[in-house]
Amino acid sequence: MSKQINEQIKPYADLLGIRNRSAQFAGANLRGIDLRSADFSYGNFGGADLRWANLRWTKLTDAYLKGADLRMADLEWAGLHEANLQDTDLRGANLTHARFCDANLEGSNLHEAELGDASMIYANFSGANLQNTYCQGARLCGSKFIGADLRGADLTHADLCSATFQDTDLRGANLREANAYEEYYKATFQNADLRGADLSGANLQYANLIGTDLRGANLENTDLRGIRVDSPNGKHYQWSKRNELREE
């Protein structure tokens, strides 16, 4: 069945609600296709052209989308749990409320994508481009952003518990009232660049800020209790509950 559908499919086709697990669409031209509410779990869309595709509520659990072109695609409420989205082009895509827990987006390009209220728990964004993305209210618990570019990203009210932002570029990012703390789940910003970032009202309790560049950052009402920082003399310090720096 997968082969038959793949042979007949055309750009801007309407496959609303279809259920075709393990479908094979590698390298296919699916530009503008309507796959709303379809189930393509475990499908292969590697290198496919899905620009402007309508994938609202589409189920793509464990699907293979490596290298796919999803620019301007609509993935609102899409289910992408454990999907492989490595090196995927998602510039300008709508991922509002999308669910991609444990998904791999390493090296992907999400420049100016909409990720508001998306659930990205334990997703891997290492080396990804998330410049100017809209991530207000997103759930990013346990996600990895190692070496990622989040310049100008909007992470207002985002849940960052246990997230890793090691060597991440967060210059000018908005983390206003973001929450990076839950007991036993602390965020890491080691060697991150947070110059000019807005951290006002954010909860950064016990976060690892060793090597973090906070020059020009807005720290008004930021909760820094228990954070780990370093100093030019190479010693590590911890911010106490009394808002005092103490050597570890």
C-alpha positions in Angstrom: 0.0 0.0 0.0 2.8 2.4 0.8 4.3 1.9 -2.7 0.9 2.5 -4.4 0.3 5.7 -2.4 3.8 6.9 -3.1 3.4 6.4 -6.8 0.1 8.2 -7.0 0.8 11.1 -4.6 1.2 14.6 -6.1 2.2 18.0 -4.6 -0.7 19.7 -2.8 -2.7 16.4 -2.7 -5.3 15.8 0.1 -4.7 12.8 2.3 -6.8 14.0 5.2 -7.1 11.4 8.0 -5.3 8.6 6.1 -3.7 5.9 8.2 -0.5 4.4 6.6 2.1 3.4 9.1 5.6 2.7 7.9 4.9 4.6 4.7 7.9 5.2 2.3 8.1 8.8 1.1 11.9 9.3 1.1 12.9 12.1 -1.3 9.3 12.6 -2.4 7.8 15.9 -3.5 5.0 16.5 -1.0 5.0 20.2 -1.2 1.7 21.7 0.1 0.2 18.2 0.8 -2.7 18.0 3.3 -2.0 15.3 5.8 -4.1 16.6 8.7 -4.9 14.0 11.3 -3.2 11.3 9.3 -1.1 8.5 11.0 2.3 8.1 9.4 4.0 6.7 12.5 7.3 4.9 11.6 7.1 6.4 8.1 10.2 7.3 6.1 10.1 11.0 4.9 13.9 11.3 4.7 14.9 14.2 2.4 11.3 14.7 1.4 10.0 18.2 0.2 7.2 19.0 2.7 7.2 22.8 2.3 3.9 24.4 3.2 2.5 20.9 4.0 -0.5 20.8 6.4 0.5 18.3 9.1 -1.9 19.5 11.9 -2.7 16.7 14.3 -0.6 14.3 12.2 0.9 11.4 14.0 4.5 10.9 13.1 5.7 8.8 16.1 9.2 7.4 15.5 9.1 8.7 11.9 12.3 9.3 9.9 12.4 12.9 8.6 16.2 13.4 8.5 17.1 16.1 6.0 13.4 16.8 5.1 12.4 20.3 4.0 9.6 21.5 6.2 9.8 25.2 5.7 6.6 27.0 6.5 4.9 23.6 7.2 2.0 23.6 9.6 2.7 21.1 12.4 0.4 22.4 15.1 -0.5 19.7 17.6 1.5 17.2 15.5 2.8 14.1 17.4 6.5 13.6 16.7 7.6 11.5 19.7 11.0 9.9 19.1 11.0 11.1 15.5 14.3 11.6 13.7 14.4 15.2 12.6 18.2 15.6 12.3 19.3 18.3 9.8 15.7 19.1 9.0 14.8 22.5 7.6 11.9 23.9 9.8 12.4 27.6 9.1 9.2 29.5 9.7 7.3 26.3 10.5 4.3 26.3 12.9 5.0 23.8 15.7 2.6 25.4 18.2 1.4 22.7 20.7 3.5 20.1 18.8 4.6 17.1 20.9 8.0 15.7 20.1 9.3 14.2 23.4 12.6 12.3 22.9 12.8 13.5 19.3 16.2 14.1 17.7 16.5 17.6 16.1 20.3 17.7 16.1 21.6 20.1 13.5 18.1 21.2 12.4 17.2 24.7 11.3 14.2 26.2 13.2 14.9 29.8 12.5 11.8 31.9 13.3 9.7 28.8 13.9 6.6 28.9 16.1 7.0 26.6 19.1 4.7 28.2 21.6 3.3 25.7 24.3 5.1 22.8 22.5 6.1 19.8 24.5 9.8 19.0 23.8 10.7 17.0 26.8 14.1 15.2 26.5 14.4 16.3 22.8 17.9 16.8 21.4 18.5 20.2 19.8 22.3 20.1 19.9 23.9 22.2 17.2 20.5 23.4 16.0 19.6 26.9 14.8 16.8 28.3 16.9 17.4 32.0 16.2 14.3 34.1 16.9 12.1 31.1 17.6 8.9 31.7 19.6 8.9 29.2 22.5 6.7 30.9 25.0 5.3 28.4 27.5 7.2 25.5 25.9 8.1 22.4 27.9 11.8 21.7 27.5 12.5 19.6 30.6 15.6 17.5 30.0 16.2 18.8 26.5 19.7 19.3 25.2 20.8 22.5 23.4 24.5 21.8 23.4 26.2 24.2 21.0 22.8 25.4 19.7 22.1 29.0 18.5 19.2 30.5 20.4 20.0 34.2 19.8 16.8 36.3 20.1 14.7 33.3 21.0 11.6 33.9 23.1 11.5 31.4 26.0 9.1 33.4 28.3 7.4 31.2 30.8 9.2 28.1 29.4 9.8 25.1 31.5 13.6 24.5 31.5 14.0 22.0 34.3 17.0 19.8 33.8 17.6 21.3 30.3 21.2 21.5 29.1 22.4 24.8 27.5 26.1 24.0 27.5 28.1 26.2 25.1 24.7 27.6 23.9 24.4 31.0 22.3 21.5 32.8 24.0 22.5 36.4 23.3 19.5 38.6 23.4 17.2 35.8 24.3 14.1 36.3 26.4 13.9 34.0 29.4 11.6 36.2 31.4 9.8 34.2 34.1 11.2 31.0 32.7 11.5 28.1 35.3 14.8 26.2 35.3 14.3 24.6 38.7 12.6 21.7 40.2 13.9 19.6 43.1 16.5 17.2 41.7 16.1 18.7 38.2 18.5 21.6 37.7 19.4 23.3 34.5 22.9 23.7 33.1 24.1 26.9 31.4 27.8 26.1 31.6 29.8 28.2 29.2 26.6 29.6 27.7 26.5 33.1 26.2 23.7 35.1 27.8 24.9 38.6 27.0 22.0 40.9 26.8 19.4 38.2 27.7 16.3 39.0 29.7 16.2 36.8 32.7 13.9 39.0 34.8 11.7 37.0 37.1 13.3 33.7 36.0 13.8 30.9 38.5 17.4 29.7 38.1 17.9 28.1 41.5 20.9 25.8 41.7 21.6 26.1 38.0 25.1 25.6 36.8 26.4 28.9 35.5 30.1 28.1 35.5 31.7 29.9 32.6 28.4 31.6 31.7 28.7 35.1 30.2 26.0 37.3 31.7 27.2 40.7 30.7 24.4 43.1 30.1 21.8 40.5 31.1 18.6 41.6 32.9 18.6 39.8 36.3 15.9 41.8 37.9 14.0 39.6 40.4 15.8 36.6 39.1 16.0 33.7 41.6 19.7 32.8 41.8 19.7 30.9 45.1 22.2 28.0 45.1 23.6 28.7 41.6 27.2 27.8 40.8 29.4 30.4 39.3 33.2 30.9 38.8 35.5 33.8 39.1 38.7 35.0 37.4 40.8 33.3 40.2 39.5 29.9 39.0 37.5 29.3 42.2 33.9 28.2 42.2 31.2 30.0 44.2 27.6 29.3 45.2 24.9 31.8 45.7 23.5 31.4 49.2 19.9 31.7 50.3 20.9 35.0 51.8 21.9 36.3 48.4 25.6 36.0 49.2 28.4 34.4 47.1 30.2 31.8 49.1 33.2 29.7 48.0 32.4 26.0 47.6 
